[in-house]
Amino acid sequence: MALKLQILICTFGRRIENVDVAGMPLVDGVEYIVCCQNPDGLPLEGAAPALEARHDVRIAFFADRGLSINRNHALDIASAPYVMIADDDLSWDAEGLREVIRRFDADPALDILTTRAVMPERRVYPPDGHDLSRPWRFYSAISFEFTYRLAALRSHGLRFSPLAGIGAPVLGAGEEDLLLQRSLEAGLRGRFADIRVVTHDGPTTSVHSAADPRVIRALAAVARRRRGNIATLIRMPLMAWRVPAPFFSALRYLAEGFVYSLTHRSEL
């Protein structure tokens, strides 16, 4: 079977040694690209022999920092029609991957597909086939629930913003939300598919780092991008109340994220 789907796994430093090879099923038409940032020059060549032994895995090293920068490296390397965003602490379901390919093959107008992840936190999902351009109450897809049609991203010059995500200077999360919003504004068509594709056993960044100022700032930046200035300002006290941080500290961080998203609107 021709190459159809590439799973873009981003990792950093020695974390490459912990990528779960057993959780990467061999599936016809699927390839795994592992992009590892190694700015400290650690001796990582040969550090993941199980990965290197796989014919369906490609590994690339980079000397920079920042998750969004690394995700863009993976997009630059990618060559398959469909690309799935991924992290280094996941495992995948073979039939779920096949179903993702089937959904894209069956709908040439489909540019974005979000799917269901198996994880400890309770999540809200819309019904199968839901149009992503229509907000669904309490639903927000996580980075590793996204698959894109690569040609659609490239034709519109869409990439992850280096100003958001782990390792970014101010906004420590939200890079996938910002990319989705820009993609929808550019006219890309997206749908939710009620398919279980990936398993994530631990808490996500937005959960284990929910009180981190960088993550709180990102909440406001994403909200302003989605809802607009006035609606976000009105909701900001409620957002601060919900954050697991002192109310006035959270409100300050939200305000900082709001202002940052205004002054860097063209880059986010």
N, C-alpha and C positions, 0 to 999 in steps of 0.2 A: 504493500500500500504506500502511496506517495505521502510525503510529509504533510501533515495537516495542522497539527497543533504543537506549539512549543510552550513549555512551562518555564517561566522566567524566575528562577530562584535567586534571591539576593541574600548574601551573607557577608560577614565581616571578620577578618583575622582568623583566629583559630576556631571560630564557630563552624568553619567548613568541615572540621573533623567530626562534628556531631550531626551532620545532615543524615537523616534516616533513610538509607538506601533501601531498606526493606519496605518502606512506605512509598516507593516509587515504582509502581507496577510497569511491567513491559507491555506496551500497548502498540499495536500496529498504527503507524502514522503519527506517533507521539514522540517528542524528543524533549529532554530536560536541559536547559541552559543554566549553569551555575556561575553567577558573577560574584566574585569575592574581592572586596576591597582590602588592600593590605598596605596602608600608608606607612606602617612602621618597618616594612621590609622583613617581616618574619619569614623563616625558611619553610614555606608552605608547599612548595613543589613536592609532590609525593605524599602530602599529609593526609590525603583521602584516597587511599588505594582502592577501596570498594567503588567509589565514584569513577575513578579513572579506568577501572576494568570494564565499565559498562559501555556498550557500543552506542547506546541511546542517550549518552550524557556528554555535554561539552562544558569545559571549565575555562573561565577567563579571569585573569587577575588584573586589578587596577590599583594605582597608588594614591587614590584620593579618598575623601570621606563624604558621607551624606547618603541616606537611603534613596532619596529621589534621584540623585546623580547616578547611583548604581542602577536604579530601575531604568534610567535612560540608556545606560550602557547596554543593558539587556535588550532594550527595544532596538538599539542600533545593530546589534548582532543578529537579531531575529530575522528569519526568512520564511517561516511558515505562514499560511493564510491567517491562522488564528493564534493569538498569544494570550496565555493565562498568567496573571500576576501572582507571584508566590513569595513566600518567606522560607527560612531555613528550618522551621520547626513544625512542618506539616507532613501529612501523609495523604495519599490520593486513592480514590476508588476507581478501578479500571472501567467498570460499566458506566460510571458517571462521566468519565473522560470521553468515552465513546458517544454518550448521549449529547455532550456539548458539541462534538464534531457533527453529529447528525442534525442538531438544531440549526447550526450555521449553514450546513450544506443544503438544508431544506428551505432556507429563506435568504436569498441573495441580498435582500435589503436590510438584513440584520447586521448591525455594527457592534453592538455591545450586548453581552449576556451576563447577568448576575445569577448566581446559584446559591444553594443552601450549604452552609458549613455545619459540621458536627462539632460542637464546642460546649464547655461547661455552662456558659451564661445563657439565660433565656433570651430568645430573640423574637422579634416580630417580623414576619414575612408577608408580602402581598400574595394574592392568588397567582397560580401559574399563568404566564403570558402577560402579566401586568406591564403596561407601558411605563418605562422609567422616567418619561418626561412629566408624568403626573405624580406628585408627591403622595406617598402612602403613610398614614399616621404612624409615627414611631419607627419607620423602616429606614435604615441607612446601611448600605452594603459595606462590608469590610474589604480591604484591598485584595485578599486572596479569594474573594468571591467574584472577581471580575475577569471576564475574558473579552478581548477586543478583536475585531477584524483589523489586521495590521495595515492593510492598504487604506482603510478609512482614517486611521491615525496619521499616517504619513501624508496623505493627500491634503490634510488640513494643518499639517505642521504641529500636531498635538503631542505634548510631552509632559512629564511630571515637572512641577515647579521645584527647583532647588531651594526655594525659600520656605518649603513646607516638608514635614516629615522628620524622622529621627536624624539628628545631626545637623538640621537646619539652624540658622542663627537665632530665630525668634519663635517660629511656629513649629512645635515638636510633633505634629500629627496632621491629619486631614488632607494629605497629598492626593489620595484617591478620590475624595469628595470634590476637590477642586478640579481634578482632571475630568471627572464625570460631568460637572457643571459646564465646563468649557466645551466638552464634546457635544452635549445636548444643545448648547447655544449655537454650535457650528452646524447643527442639523443632523448629527448622527442619530440613528434609531436604536433604542435599547429596550430590552425586555428582561423580566425576571423569569427564570425557569426553576420550577420546584424540583430540582435535582440535587441529590446529595453527592458532592464531588470530593470534598476535602475535609479532613479532620484536623482540628487544632485543640490539643489537650489542655493547654494552659491559658491564663488570662491574656487578653490582647493589651497593646500599649494603652489604649483608651481606658482600660479597666485598672491595670496595675499601676499606671502613672496618672490616674485621673486628677490628682491634686498637684501635679507638676505644673508650674506656671506656663511652660511652653505648650503643654497640652491644653490648658485652659484658654490661652491666647488663640490657639487654633480653632477652638469652638466658636469664638466670635468671628474669626476671619471667614470660616466656612459659612456660618449663619448669614453674614452680611452678603456673601457671594450668592447664596441661595435665595434669601428673602428680601434683600435690599436694605437700605440704611434705616428707614423709619421703623420697619417691622422688627429689625434686630435690636434697635435701641429700646423699643417698648418691651421686648422680651428679656432684656439683659438682666434685670433684677431676678426674674424667675430662673434664668440660667445660673446665676450666681448662687441662688438658694439650693439648687440641685447639685452643685459641685461639692465634692467632699473636702472642702477647704473653708477657712473662716470667711464669712460672707463678704466683708469689705475688701479683704485681700482678693477673693475671687472676682469681685466686681472690678477692682483695679486691673487685674490681668485681662479680663474680658475687654475692658476699655482699651488697653494697650493693643490687644489683637485686632480690635475694630479699627483703630487708627492706623495700625501697620498695614492692614488690608486695603485701606484707602490710599495710603501713600505709595503702595506697591501694587496697585490694582492691575497694571499692565503686565506684571510678572507673575501674578497668581491666577 
